[in-house]
Structure formats: structure tokens, C-alpha cells
Amino acid sequence: MNVGLIAIGAGVAIFSCALAGLGMGLATGKAADAVARQPEASGKINSILLLGLALTESTAIYGFVTALIMIFTLK
């Protein structure tokens, strides 16, 4: 298989990591704004934020593992 195509495929798989990082930053910023507006709801906001961050991080990990598999097995 062509090595250039593998590199492009791995780059596309890693793209999910970059977007996950962007999404995590936006979510954290919105949660900080929400806590600043309603400090009494901070516990509920934090629990929802942590659940969302965990799901977002799993997407990034899946993309990273996919890229590693593509690089090391498709030669």
C-alpha cells in the first residue's frame, strides 16, 4: 500500500484529536461562565462537564489509536 495514503489517513484520524481539544476548551469555558453566573449550581454543572469531557476524550483516544494502528500495521 502507498505510504503517502497511509500518512493522509493517519492525519485524518488525528484530526479528531485536534477537534476534541477544541471542544473540551469550549466546554470548559462555557462551564466556567455558567458557574460565574450561578455559583449555587456549580456541583451540577461540574458533574455534567466531567461527563462531557470524558466522552470527548474517548473520541480523541479512539482517533489516536486508529492513527497508530494505521501507521504501524498498514505497510
PDB file of N, CA, C and O in Angstrom:
ATOM      1  N   MET A   1       0.847  -1.177   0.000  1.00  0.00           N
ATOM      2  CA  MET A   1       0.000   0.000   0.000  1.00  0.00           C
ATOM      3  C   MET A   1       0.892   1.240   0.000  1.00  0.00           C
ATOM      4  O   MET A   1       2.013   1.211   0.506  1.00  0.00           O
ATOM      5  N   ASN A   2       0.395   2.296  -0.557  1.00  0.00           N
ATOM      6  CA  ASN A   2       1.160   3.527  -0.680  1.00  0.00           C
ATOM      7  C   ASN A   2       1.325   4.199   0.688  1.00  0.00           C
ATOM      8  O   ASN A   2       0.352   4.403   1.414  1.00  0.00           O
ATOM      9  N   VAL A   3       2.568   4.538   1.022  1.00  0.00           N
ATOM     10  CA  VAL A   3       2.863   5.133   2.326  1.00  0.00           C
ATOM     11  C   VAL A   3       2.237   6.518   2.443  1.00  0.00           C
ATOM     12  O   VAL A   3       1.825   6.926   3.529  1.00  0.00           O
ATOM     13  N   GLY A   4       2.165   7.239   1.334  1.00  0.00           N
ATOM     14  CA  GLY A   4       1.553   8.577   1.360  1.00  0.00           C
ATOM     15  C   GLY A   4       0.078   8.524   1.734  1.00  0.00           C
ATOM     16  O   GLY A   4      -0.413   9.377   2.473  1.00  0.00           O
ATOM     17  N   LEU A   5      -0.621   7.527   1.227  1.00  0.00           N
ATOM     18  CA  LEU A   5      -2.041   7.397   1.568  1.00  0.00           C
ATOM     19  C   LEU A   5      -2.229   7.026   3.030  1.00  0.00           C
ATOM     20  O   LEU A   5      -3.191   7.465   3.662  1.00  0.00           O
ATOM     21  N   ILE A   6      -1.322   6.224   3.573  1.00  0.00           N
ATOM     22  CA  ILE A   6      -1.384   5.875   4.993  1.00  0.00           C
ATOM     23  C   ILE A   6      -1.175   7.118   5.845  1.00  0.00           C
ATOM     24  O   ILE A   6      -1.850   7.308   6.856  1.00  0.00           O
ATOM     25  N   ALA A   7      -0.231   7.968   5.429  1.00  0.00           N
ATOM     26  CA  ALA A   7       0.027   9.209   6.170  1.00  0.00           C
ATOM     27  C   ALA A   7      -1.182  10.134   6.133  1.00  0.00           C
ATOM     28  O   ALA A   7      -1.517  10.755   7.141  1.00  0.00           O
ATOM     29  N   ILE A   8      -1.832  10.230   4.995  1.00  0.00           N
ATOM     30  CA  ILE A   8      -3.034  11.064   4.896  1.00  0.00           C
ATOM     31  C   ILE A   8      -4.146  10.503   5.779  1.00  0.00           C
ATOM     32  O   ILE A   8      -4.826  11.255   6.477  1.00  0.00           O
ATOM     33  N   GLY A   9      -4.329   9.197   5.747  1.00  0.00           N
ATOM     34  CA  GLY A   9      -5.350   8.569   6.584  1.00  0.00           C
ATOM     35  C   GLY A   9      -5.078   8.763   8.061  1.00  0.00           C
ATOM     36  O   GLY A   9      -6.001   9.016   8.836  1.00  0.00           O
ATOM     37  N   ALA A  10      -3.815   8.646   8.461  1.00  0.00           N
ATOM     38  CA  ALA A  10      -3.454   8.861   9.867  1.00  0.00           C
ATOM     39  C   ALA A  10      -3.675  10.314  10.251  1.00  0.00           C
ATOM     40  O   ALA A  10      -4.106  10.599  11.368  1.00  0.00           O
ATOM     41  N   GLY A  11      -3.387  11.228   9.348  1.00  0.00           N
ATOM     42  CA  GLY A  11      -3.634  12.646   9.621  1.00  0.00           C
ATOM     43  C   GLY A  11      -5.106  12.940   9.813  1.00  0.00           C
ATOM     44  O   GLY A  11      -5.479  13.725  10.685  1.00  0.00           O
ATOM     45  N   VAL A  12      -5.939  12.318   9.007  1.00  0.00           N
ATOM     46  CA  VAL A  12      -7.388  12.497   9.167  1.00  0.00           C
ATOM     47  C   VAL A  12      -7.858  11.910  10.498  1.00  0.00           C
ATOM     48  O   VAL A  12      -8.735  12.473  11.153  1.00  0.00           O
ATOM     49  N   ALA A  13      -7.277  10.783  10.893  1.00  0.00           N
ATOM     50  CA  ALA A  13      -7.654  10.174  12.175  1.00  0.00           C
ATOM     51  C   ALA A  13      -7.211  11.050  13.341  1.00  0.00           C
ATOM     52  O   ALA A  13      -7.923  11.154  14.339  1.00  0.00           O
ATOM     53  N   ILE A  14      -6.050  11.677  13.228  1.00  0.00           N
ATOM     54  CA  ILE A  14      -5.556  12.562  14.290  1.00  0.00           C
ATOM     55  C   ILE A  14      -6.356  13.858  14.340  1.00  0.00           C
ATOM     56  O   ILE A  14      -6.382  14.531  15.370  1.00  0.00           O
ATOM     57  N   PHE A  15      -7.006  14.211  13.239  1.00  0.00           N
ATOM     58  CA  PHE A  15      -7.828  15.426  13.199  1.00  0.00           C
ATOM     59  C   PHE A  15      -8.897  15.395  14.284  1.00  0.00           C
ATOM     60  O   PHE A  15      -9.273  16.442  14.812  1.00  0.00           O
ATOM     61  N   SER A  16      -9.388  14.207  14.620  1.00  0.00           N
ATOM     62  CA  SER A  16     -10.385  14.107  15.694  1.00  0.00           C
ATOM     63  C   SER A  16      -9.794  14.521  17.038  1.00  0.00           C
ATOM     64  O   SER A  16     -10.506  15.047  17.894  1.00  0.00           O
ATOM     65  N   CYS A  17      -8.505  14.289  17.226  1.00  0.00           N
ATOM     66  CA  CYS A  17      -7.849  14.714  18.478  1.00  0.00           C
ATOM     67  C   CYS A  17      -7.835  16.232  18.584  1.00  0.00           C
ATOM     68  O   CYS A  17      -8.101  16.788  19.650  1.00  0.00           O
ATOM     69  N   ALA A  18      -7.527  16.897  17.485  1.00  0.00           N
ATOM     70  CA  ALA A  18      -7.489  18.356  17.493  1.00  0.00           C
ATOM     71  C   ALA A  18      -8.875  18.935  17.758  1.00  0.00           C
ATOM     72  O   ALA A  18      -9.024  19.879  18.534  1.00  0.00           O
ATOM     73  N   LEU A  19      -9.870  18.372  17.118  1.00  0.00           N
ATOM     74  CA  LEU A  19     -11.229  18.865  17.330  1.00  0.00           C
ATOM     75  C   LEU A  19     -11.733  18.555  18.733  1.00  0.00           C
ATOM     76  O   LEU A  19     -12.498  19.333  19.303  1.00  0.00           O
ATOM     77  N   ALA A  20     -11.315  17.433  19.292  1.00  0.00           N
ATOM     78  CA  ALA A  20     -11.697  17.109  20.664  1.00  0.00           C
ATOM     79  C   ALA A  20     -11.093  18.121  21.637  1.00  0.00           C
ATOM     80  O   ALA A  20     -11.755  18.548  22.582  1.00  0.00           O
ATOM     81  N   GLY A  21      -9.847  18.499  21.407  1.00  0.00           N
ATOM     82  CA  GLY A  21      -9.214  19.511  22.247  1.00  0.00           C
ATOM     83  C   GLY A  21      -9.932  20.844  22.159  1.00  0.00           C
ATOM     84  O   GLY A  21     -10.112  21.521  23.170  1.00  0.00           O
ATOM     85  N   LEU A  22     -10.339  21.222  20.971  1.00  0.00           N
ATOM     86  CA  LEU A  22     -11.097  22.460  20.793  1.00  0.00           C
ATOM     87  C   LEU A  22     -12.439  22.387  21.516  1.00  0.00           C
ATOM     88  O   LEU A  22     -12.846  23.336  22.185  1.00  0.00           O
ATOM     89  N   GLY A  23     -13.111  21.267  21.378  1.00  0.00           N
ATOM     90  CA  GLY A  23     -14.397  21.095  22.046  1.00  0.00           C
ATOM     91  C   GLY A  23     -14.276  21.100  23.558  1.00  0.00           C
ATOM     92  O   GLY A  23     -15.129  21.646  24.257  1.00  0.00           O
ATOM     93  N   MET A  24     -13.213  20.489  24.058  1.00  0.00           N
ATOM     94  CA  MET A  24     -13.007  20.467  25.514  1.00  0.00           C
ATOM     95  C   MET A  24     -12.735  21.878  26.042  1.00  0.00           C
ATOM     96  O   MET A  24     -13.213  22.248  27.114  1.00  0.00           O
ATOM     97  N   GLY A  25     -11.978  22.649  25.293  1.00  0.00           N
ATOM     98  CA  GLY A  25     -11.718  24.031  25.703  1.00  0.00           C
ATOM     99  C   GLY A  25     -12.975  24.879  25.710  1.00  0.00           C
ATOM    100  O   GLY A  25     -13.203  25.665  26.630  1.00  0.00           O
ATOM    101  N   LEU A  26     -13.788  24.715  24.679  1.00  0.00           N
ATOM    102  CA  LEU A  26     -15.042  25.462  24.628  1.00  0.00           C
ATOM    103  C   LEU A  26     -15.993  25.053  25.759  1.00  0.00           C
ATOM    104  O   LEU A  26     -16.632  25.904  26.378  1.00  0.00           O
ATOM    105  N   ALA A  27     -16.078  23.766  26.019  1.00  0.00           N
ATOM    106  CA  ALA A  27     -16.967  23.294  27.085  1.00  0.00           C
ATOM    107  C   ALA A  27     -16.516  23.786  28.450  1.00  0.00           C
ATOM    108  O   ALA A  27     -17.340  24.169  29.280  1.00  0.00           O
ATOM    109  N   THR A  28     -15.215  23.775  28.680  1.00  0.00           N
ATOM    110  CA  THR A  28     -14.701  24.248  29.958  1.00  0.00           C
ATOM    111  C   THR A  28     -14.955  25.737  30.130  1.00  0.00           C
ATOM    112  O   THR A  28     -15.305  26.189  31.220  1.00  0.00           O
ATOM    113  N   GLY A  29     -14.782  26.493  29.068  1.00  0.00           N
ATOM    114  CA  GLY A  29     -15.063  27.927  29.133  1.00  0.00           C
ATOM    115  C   GLY A  29     -16.525  28.210  29.406  1.00  0.00           C
ATOM    116  O   GLY A  29     -16.850  29.092  30.202  1.00  0.00           O
ATOM    117  N   LYS A  30     -17.409  27.474  28.756  1.00  0.00           N
ATOM    118  CA  LYS A  30     -18.849  27.664  28.982  1.00  0.00           C
ATOM    119  C   LYS A  30     -19.240  27.259  30.403  1.00  0.00           C
ATOM    120  O   LYS A  30     -20.097  27.890  31.022  1.00  0.00           O
ATOM    121  N   ALA A  31     -18.607  26.200  30.916  1.00  0.00           N
ATOM    122  CA  ALA A  31     -18.904  25.787  32.289  1.00  0.00           C
ATOM    123  C   ALA A  31     -18.430  26.842  33.285  1.00  0.00           C
ATOM    124  O   ALA A  31     -19.109  27.107  34.278  1.00  0.00           O
ATOM    125  N   ALA A  32     -17.278  27.441  33.029  1.00  0.00           N
ATOM    126  CA  ALA A  32     -16.783  28.497  33.913  1.00  0.00           C
ATOM    127  C   ALA A  32     -17.721  29.703  33.880  1.00  0.00           C
ATOM    128  O   ALA A  32     -17.976  30.322  34.914  1.00  0.00           O
ATOM    129  N   ASP A  33     -18.235  30.037  32.690  1.00  0.00           N
ATOM    130  CA  ASP A  33     -19.216  31.124  32.600  1.00  0.00           C
ATOM    131  C   ASP A  33     -20.490  30.790  33.358  1.00  0.00           C
ATOM    132  O   ASP A  33     -21.062  31.648  34.031  1.00  0.00           O
ATOM    133  N   ALA A  34     -20.933  29.544  33.250  1.00  0.00           N
ATOM    134  CA  ALA A  34     -22.165  29.133  33.924  1.00  0.00           C
ATOM    135  C   ALA A  34     -22.003  29.180  35.443  1.00  0.00           C
ATOM    136  O   ALA A  34     -22.914  29.600  36.157  1.00  0.00           O
ATOM    137  N   VAL A  35     -20.850  28.752  35.929  1.00  0.00           N
ATOM    138  CA  VAL A  35     -20.606  28.793  37.378  1.00  0.00           C
ATOM    139  C   VAL A  35     -20.506  30.234  37.860  1.00  0.00           C
ATOM    140  O   VAL A  35     -20.937  30.556  38.967  1.00  0.00           O
ATOM    141  N   ALA A  36     -19.934  31.103  37.022  1.00  0.00           N
ATOM    142  CA  ALA A  36     -19.840  32.517  37.400  1.00  0.00           C
ATOM    143  C   ALA A  36     -21.227  33.161  37.491  1.00  0.00           C
ATOM    144  O   ALA A  36     -21.454  34.044  38.318  1.00  0.00           O
ATOM    145  N   ARG A  37     -22.148  32.713  36.640  1.00  0.00           N
ATOM    146  CA  ARG A  37     -23.500  33.262  36.680  1.00  0.00           C
ATOM    147  C   ARG A  37     -24.344  32.658  37.787  1.00  0.00           C
ATOM    148  O   ARG A  37     -25.135  33.358  38.419  1.00  0.00           O
ATOM    149  N   GLN A  38     -24.182  31.359  38.028  1.00  0.00           N
ATOM    150  CA  GLN A  38     -24.973  30.672  39.058  1.00  0.00           C
ATOM    151  C   GLN A  38     -24.063  29.817  39.932  1.00  0.00           C
ATOM    152  O   GLN A  38     -23.940  28.613  39.707  1.00  0.00           O
ATOM    153  N   PRO A  39     -23.428  30.427  40.924  1.00  0.00           N
ATOM    154  CA  PRO A  39     -22.499  29.660  41.770  1.00  0.00           C
ATOM    155  C   PRO A  39     -23.178  28.542  42.564  1.00  0.00           C
ATOM    156  O   PRO A  39     -22.530  27.556  42.918  1.00  0.00           O
ATOM    157  N   GLU A  40     -24.463  28.683  42.845  1.00  0.00           N
ATOM    158  CA  GLU A  40     -25.150  27.645  43.622  1.00  0.00           C
ATOM    159  C   GLU A  40     -25.347  26.358  42.835  1.00  0.00           C
ATOM    160  O   GLU A  40     -25.605  25.310  43.428  1.00  0.00           O
ATOM    161  N   ALA A  41     -25.231  26.414  41.508  1.00  0.00           N
ATOM    162  CA  ALA A  41     -25.408  25.224  40.664  1.00  0.00           C
ATOM    163  C   ALA A  41     -24.067  24.635  40.233  1.00  0.00           C
ATOM    164  O   ALA A  41     -24.011  23.857  39.282  1.00  0.00           O
ATOM    165  N   SER A  42     -23.002  24.996  40.917  1.00  0.00           N
ATOM    166  CA  SER A  42     -21.675  24.582  40.463  1.00  0.00           C
ATOM    167  C   SER A  42     -21.477  23.067  40.529  1.00  0.00           C
ATOM    168  O   SER A  42     -20.803  22.508  39.664  1.00  0.00           O
ATOM    169  N   GLY A  43     -22.037  22.395  41.517  1.00  0.00           N
ATOM    170  CA  GLY A  43     -21.891  20.945  41.614  1.00  0.00           C
ATOM    171  C   GLY A  43     -22.525  20.223  40.441  1.00  0.00           C
ATOM    172  O   GLY A  43     -21.935  19.298  39.882  1.00  0.00           O
ATOM    173  N   LYS A  44     -23.721  20.642  40.068  1.00  0.00           N
ATOM    174  CA  LYS A  44     -24.417  20.025  38.937  1.00  0.00           C
ATOM    175  C   LYS A  44     -23.699  20.336  37.619  1.00  0.00           C
ATOM    176  O   LYS A  44     -23.580  19.474  36.748  1.00  0.00           O
ATOM    177  N   ILE A  45     -23.229  21.564  37.487  1.00  0.00           N
ATOM    178  CA  ILE A  45     -22.510  21.955  36.269  1.00  0.00           C
ATOM    179  C   ILE A  45     -21.215  21.161  36.144  1.00  0.00           C
ATOM    180  O   ILE A  45     -20.869  20.696  35.058  1.00  0.00           O
ATOM    181  N   ASN A  46     -20.506  21.008  37.250  1.00  0.00           N
ATOM    182  CA  ASN A  46     -19.239  20.265  37.210  1.00  0.00           C
ATOM    183  C   ASN A  46     -19.443  18.796  36.852  1.00  0.00           C
ATOM    184  O   ASN A  46     -18.649  18.219  36.109  1.00  0.00           O
ATOM    185  N   SER A  47     -20.506  18.193  37.377  1.00  0.00           N
ATOM    186  CA  SER A  47     -20.732  16.780  37.061  1.00  0.00           C
ATOM    187  C   SER A  47     -21.084  16.590  35.587  1.00  0.00           C
ATOM    188  O   SER A  47     -20.625  15.635  34.960  1.00  0.00           O
ATOM    189  N   ILE A  48     -21.888  17.482  35.036  1.00  0.00           N
ATOM    190  CA  ILE A  48     -22.226  17.398  33.614  1.00  0.00           C
ATOM    191  C   ILE A  48     -20.987  17.670  32.762  1.00  0.00           C
ATOM    192  O   ILE A  48     -20.777  17.024  31.736  1.00  0.00           O
ATOM    193  N   LEU A  49     -20.167  18.632  33.196  1.00  0.00           N
ATOM    194  CA  LEU A  49     -18.945  18.949  32.462  1.00  0.00           C
ATOM    195  C   LEU A  49     -17.994  17.756  32.438  1.00  0.00           C
ATOM    196  O   LEU A  49     -17.437  17.434  31.389  1.00  0.00           O
ATOM    197  N   LEU A  50     -17.805  17.106  33.567  1.00  0.00           N
ATOM    198  CA  LEU A  50     -16.893  15.968  33.611  1.00  0.00           C
ATOM    199  C   LEU A  50     -17.372  14.815  32.745  1.00  0.00           C
ATOM    200  O   LEU A  50     -16.559  14.144  32.110  1.00  0.00           O
ATOM    201  N   LEU A  51     -18.664  14.574  32.708  1.00  0.00           N
ATOM    202  CA  LEU A  51     -19.199  13.529  31.837  1.00  0.00           C
ATOM    203  C   LEU A  51     -18.945  13.872  30.370  1.00  0.00           C
ATOM    204  O   LEU A  51     -18.525  13.018  29.590  1.00  0.00           O
ATOM    205  N   GLY A  52     -19.199  15.113  30.006  1.00  0.00           N
ATOM    206  CA  GLY A  52     -18.954  15.536  28.625  1.00  0.00           C
ATOM    207  C   GLY A  52     -17.494  15.478  28.247  1.00  0.00           C
ATOM    208  O   GLY A  52     -17.154  15.078  27.133  1.00  0.00           O
ATOM    209  N   LEU A  53     -16.616  15.876  29.168  1.00  0.00           N
ATOM    210  CA  LEU A  53     -15.183  15.824  28.883  1.00  0.00           C
ATOM    211  C   LEU A  53     -14.691  14.386  28.735  1.00  0.00           C
ATOM    212  O   LEU A  53     -13.817  14.108  27.914  1.00  0.00           O
ATOM    213  N   ALA A  54     -15.246  13.483  29.520  1.00  0.00           N
ATOM    214  CA  ALA A  54     -14.851  12.075  29.411  1.00  0.00           C
ATOM    215  C   ALA A  54     -15.256  11.508  28.049  1.00  0.00           C
ATOM    216  O   ALA A  54     -14.481  10.787  27.421  1.00  0.00           O
ATOM    217  N   LEU A  55     -16.453  11.829  27.599  1.00  0.00           N
ATOM    218  CA  LEU A  55     -16.894  11.345  26.290  1.00  0.00           C
ATOM    219  C   LEU A  55     -16.075  11.964  25.161  1.00  0.00           C
ATOM    220  O   LEU A  55     -15.747  11.293  24.183  1.00  0.00           O
ATOM    221  N   THR A  56     -15.750  13.235  25.300  1.00  0.00           N
ATOM    222  CA  THR A  56     -14.936  13.896  24.282  1.00  0.00           C
ATOM    223  C   THR A  56     -13.528  13.320  24.245  1.00  0.00           C
ATOM    224  O   THR A  56     -12.960  13.124  23.171  1.00  0.00           O
ATOM    225  N   GLU A  57     -12.970  13.052  25.412  1.00  0.00           N
ATOM    226  CA  GLU A  57     -11.623  12.485  25.477  1.00  0.00           C
ATOM    227  C   GLU A  57     -11.592  11.084  24.879  1.00  0.00           C
ATOM    228  O   GLU A  57     -10.596  10.700  24.266  1.00  0.00           O
ATOM    229  N   SER A  58     -12.655  10.320  25.047  1.00  0.00           N
ATOM    230  CA  SER A  58     -12.677   8.982  24.453  1.00  0.00           C
ATOM    231  C   SER A  58     -12.654   9.071  22.934  1.00  0.00           C
ATOM    232  O   SER A  58     -12.045   8.225  22.280  1.00  0.00           O
ATOM    233  N   THR A  59     -13.301  10.074  22.361  1.00  0.00           N
ATOM    234  CA  THR A  59     -13.254  10.269  20.918  1.00  0.00           C
ATOM    235  C   THR A  59     -11.831  10.557  20.459  1.00  0.00           C
ATOM    236  O   THR A  59     -11.384  10.039  19.436  1.00  0.00           O
ATOM    237  N   ALA A  60     -11.124  11.386  21.218  1.00  0.00           N
ATOM    238  CA  ALA A  60      -9.739  11.703  20.874  1.00  0.00           C
ATOM    239  C   ALA A  60      -8.853  10.460  20.974  1.00  0.00           C
ATOM    240  O   ALA A  60      -7.989  10.242  20.124  1.00  0.00           O
ATOM    241  N   ILE A  61      -9.062   9.660  21.993  1.00  0.00           N
ATOM    242  CA  ILE A  61      -8.261   8.448  22.164  1.00  0.00           C
ATOM    243  C   ILE A  61      -8.530   7.464  21.033  1.00  0.00           C
ATOM    244  O   ILE A  61      -7.597   6.841  20.526  1.00  0.00           O
ATOM    245  N   TYR A  62      -9.790   7.315  20.628  1.00  0.00           N
ATOM    246  CA  TYR A  62     -10.115   6.420  19.516  1.00  0.00           C
ATOM    247  C   TYR A  62      -9.421   6.882  18.235  1.00  0.00           C
ATOM    248  O   TYR A  62      -8.882   6.061  17.494  1.00  0.00           O
ATOM    249  N   GLY A  63      -9.429   8.176  17.974  1.00  0.00           N
ATOM    250  CA  GLY A  63      -8.750   8.697  16.788  1.00  0.00           C
ATOM    251  C   GLY A  63      -7.257   8.463  16.842  1.00  0.00           C
ATOM    252  O   GLY A  63      -6.645   8.108  15.835  1.00  0.00           O
ATOM    253  N   PHE A  64      -6.662   8.660  18.012  1.00  0.00           N
ATOM    254  CA  PHE A  64      -5.224   8.452  18.174  1.00  0.00           C
ATOM    255  C   PHE A  64      -4.853   6.991  17.979  1.00  0.00           C
ATOM    256  O   PHE A  64      -3.881   6.683  17.290  1.00  0.00           O
ATOM    257  N   VAL A  65      -5.615   6.099  18.575  1.00  0.00           N
ATOM    258  CA  VAL A  65      -5.338   4.660  18.435  1.00  0.00           C
ATOM    259  C   VAL A  65      -5.527   4.223  16.986  1.00  0.00           C
ATOM    260  O   VAL A  65      -4.754   3.409  16.481  1.00  0.00           O
ATOM    261  N   THR A  66      -6.536   4.748  16.321  1.00  0.00           N
ATOM    262  CA  THR A  66      -6.748   4.426  14.913  1.00  0.00           C
ATOM    263  C   THR A  66      -5.562   4.859  14.072  1.00  0.00           C
ATOM    264  O   THR A  66      -5.116   4.128  13.188  1.00  0.00           O
ATOM    265  N   ALA A  67      -5.048   6.064  14.354  1.00  0.00           N
ATOM    266  CA  ALA A  67      -3.885   6.542  13.613  1.00  0.00           C
ATOM    267  C   ALA A  67      -2.665   5.666  13.866  1.00  0.00           C
ATOM    268  O   ALA A  67      -1.919   5.360  12.935  1.00  0.00           O
ATOM    269  N   LEU A  68      -2.455   5.262  15.106  1.00  0.00           N
ATOM    270  CA  LEU A  68      -1.313   4.388  15.426  1.00  0.00           C
ATOM    271  C   LEU A  68      -1.434   3.038  14.710  1.00  0.00           C
ATOM    272  O   LEU A  68      -0.457   2.516  14.175  1.00  0.00           O
ATOM    273  N   ILE A  69      -2.642   2.490  14.712  1.00  0.00           N
ATOM    274  CA  ILE A  69      -2.851   1.214  14.029  1.00  0.00           C
ATOM    275  C   ILE A  69      -2.563   1.357  12.541  1.00  0.00           C
ATOM    276  O   ILE A  69      -1.943   0.483  11.936  1.00  0.00           O
ATOM    277  N   MET A  70      -3.011   2.454  11.959  1.00  0.00           N
ATOM    278  CA  MET A  70      -2.772   2.668  10.539  1.00  0.00           C
ATOM    279  C   MET A  70      -1.295   2.805  10.228  1.00  0.00           C
ATOM    280  O   MET A  70      -0.821   2.281   9.220  1.00  0.00           O
ATOM    281  N   ILE A  71      -0.564   3.503  11.080  1.00  0.00           N
ATOM    282  CA  ILE A  71       0.854   3.725  10.834  1.00  0.00           C
ATOM    283  C   ILE A  71       1.658   2.441  10.973  1.00  0.00           C
ATOM    284  O   ILE A  71       2.526   2.154  10.148  1.00  0.00           O
ATOM    285  N   PHE A  72       1.368   1.668  12.016  1.00  0.00           N
ATOM    286  CA  PHE A  72       2.229   0.519  12.314  1.00  0.00           C
ATOM    287  C   PHE A  72       1.798  -0.794  11.665  1.00  0.00           C
ATOM    288  O   PHE A  72       2.597  -1.728  11.602  1.00  0.00           O
ATOM    289  N   THR A  73       0.583  -0.890  11.190  1.00  0.00           N
ATOM    290  CA  THR A  73       0.172  -2.172  10.601  1.00  0.00           C
ATOM    291  C   THR A  73      -0.030  -2.117   9.091  1.00  0.00           C
ATOM    292  O   THR A  73       0.080  -3.151   8.433  1.00  0.00           O
ATOM    293  N   LEU A  74      -0.315  -0.972   8.529  1.00  0.00           N
ATOM    294  CA  LEU A  74      -0.578  -0.896   7.092  1.00  0.00           C
ATOM    295  C   LEU A  74       0.685  -0.461   6.345  1.00  0.00           C
ATOM    296  O   LEU A  74       0.809   0.696   5.945  1.00  0.00           O
ATOM    297  N   LYS A  75       1.599  -1.378   6.165  1.00  0.00           N
ATOM    298  CA  LYS A  75       2.821  -1.035   5.432  1.00  0.00           C
ATOM    299  C   LYS A  75       2.974  -1.855   4.211  1.00  0.00           C
ATOM    300  O   LYS A  75       3.950  -1.694   3.478  1.00  0.00           O
TER     301      LYS A  75
END
